[in-house]
Amino acid sequence: MIPTLVIAAVLGAVVGAVARLLVPAPVKGGCGANIALGMVGALLGSVLFRLLGGAGFTGLNLYSFFVALVGAVAFLLIYRALAR
C-alpha cells in the first residue's frame, strides 16, 4: 500500500506540474499543491473518460498519465473560470 501511495504522489506531482505549464492559473502552492492537482486530475479524468465509455486511470502507465493530465487541465480551466 505504501509503494502505491508513493507512486501516486510522484505521478501526481509530475501531472500537476505539466498541467500548470499548460494552463497557467492563479493557484499558489508548491510541490504539495502539484501533487494534489495531479491526484484530483486523475480522479476527474477517470470520471470523464468513464462517462465517455473509455477506461479510467489504470495504474502507472502512459495512458493513465494522459487521463490524469486531461483531468488536471480540466480542473484548472474550471477553477480559472470560477475564480474570475
N, C-alpha and C positions, 0 to 999 in steps of 0.2 A: 504494500500500500504506500509506503513512504517513497519508494522509487517512482511510482506513478505520479505522486504529487509533485515531486521534483521535476519530472519530465513535463508535466502540465505547466508548472511555473516557468520553466525555461522556454517552452513553446509560447506561452502567453506573453512573456517579455519580448520575444522576437516579433510575434504578430503585432503586439501593441506598438512597438517602435516603428515597424513598417507602416502600420495604419496611420500613425501620426505624421509620418513623412508624406503619405499620400493625401491626407486630409488634415491640414493644419487646423486646429481647433483651440479655443480659449480654455483648454483644460490644463491646469497646472499639476505638477507632480513629477516624480522621478520614476525610478525603476518599479516601485510598488504600484504606481498608477498604470504603468505599461503592462504589468502582469495582470492587474485587474481588468484592464481594457481587453487584453488578449483572451482572458477567460470568459468575459461577458461576450466577446465576439464569437468565441467557439460555441457558446450556448445559443446565441441569436442566429448565427449562421446555420447551426444544426437544425434549429426550428424552421428557418426559412427553406433550407434545402429539402427537409422532410415534407413541408407543405407543398413544395413543387414536385414531389414524387421521387426525389433522389435520396441518396444516403446522407446522413448527417456526419458528425465528427466520428471517425472510425479508429483513431489511435494516432500514433506518431508516424505520419507519412505525408507526402506532398499534397494529396487530396485534402486531408484534414487541415493542413496549413492553409490551403485555399479557402476552405469552408470558414475557418476561423477569421481569416483576413476579410472575407466578404462581410461577415457578421460585424467585425470591429469597425470597418469602414461605414457600414450602415448605421451602427450605433453612433459614431462620431457625426455623421450627417444629421441624424435625428437630434442629437444633443445640440449641435450648432444651430439648427433651425429653431429649436425651442429656447435657446439662450438669447436670442435677439429680442 
